[in-house]
Amino acid sequence: MRLRTRHMLGIAGIEPDEIELILDTAESFAEIGEREIKKVPTLRGKTVVNFFVEPSTRTRSSFELAEKRLSADSVNFSASSSSFVKGETLLDTARNLEAMAPDFIVIRHSEAGAPHFLARHSRCSIINAGDGAHEHPTQALLDAYTIRRRKPLAGLRVAIVGDILHSRVARSNVLLLSKMGSDVVVCGPPTLLPPGVEELGCRVCHGVDEALEGADIVMALRLQLERMTRGYLPSLREYAKLYGINAARLDRAAPDAIVMHPGPMNRGVEITGDVADGDRSVILEQVTNGVAVRMAVLYLLAGEVESEAAA
Ligand code: NCD
């Protein structure tokens, strides 16, 4: 079995069997890491451009590590170093990146749809590392991988709590987990719930206690204050009181529930420090798993390109 695409633009474009394939492949890459063989020659001779037009530490270093472990050559363009800030259009930037003949462009951009635009204008494989409030497919895949190491993805009760409106992580996770047969509930203040979010495949719940009742997975999301253009909330204290994940609230979840957060966390706002560091938290494991999952995505997409070229 192979992927049916040579780009990773979003969870919306992939099917459950492709998701399983990525997670199974990640499993074998994680084993390589565990066996202390840190590097494999799989992508030797391939070039990856990491094009990040929005701040990122976790995702970018995770991609860089994945590329290094696969022996790819990579170059980094970031917002401050790119001509982007000097007024170059995305199309010109795309043409210039293309002129360097990379095999992959990993792009993070503040505009939804930027990776899709790039995919239409370049010959290489495009990987979406987060586009505006739209999608963040590799984050949802690493979350699914982290969950699947403990529980099968079908039939879970998943509660995603926080700033759903601005969250590409929420969107990609709802799409992925509902595709895999889980029951996903999103919860947050009405101002931070996008209208029509149910169409992605989830239910909406305004009360956090109700959302957490019997949940197998509790995912807290950051309040994306940098994206808030108006007063969505009375205050952070009020938000923490009404929606923050704390130990008392977590007691409503299933006894073996796990707590997730894509990072970066606002401790004391969407999650208390004791829950973030507690024995149900898998937050750092998510970061560890990100590398194997991104290795799997790069590896599988490279196979797709090769088989297209051979055809
Ligand atoms: C998220 C992102 O950038 O979308 N973080 C991440 O990639 N790990 C979530 C966030 O910024 O809150």
Boltz pocket constraint, residues with backbone or C-beta under 6 A from the ligand:
constraints:
  - pocket:
      binder: B
      contacts: [[A, 55], [A, 58], [A, 59], [A, 129], [A, 130], [A, 136], [A, 139], [A, 168], [A, 169], [A, 222], [A, 224], [A, 262], [A, 263], [A, 264]]
      max_distance: 6.0
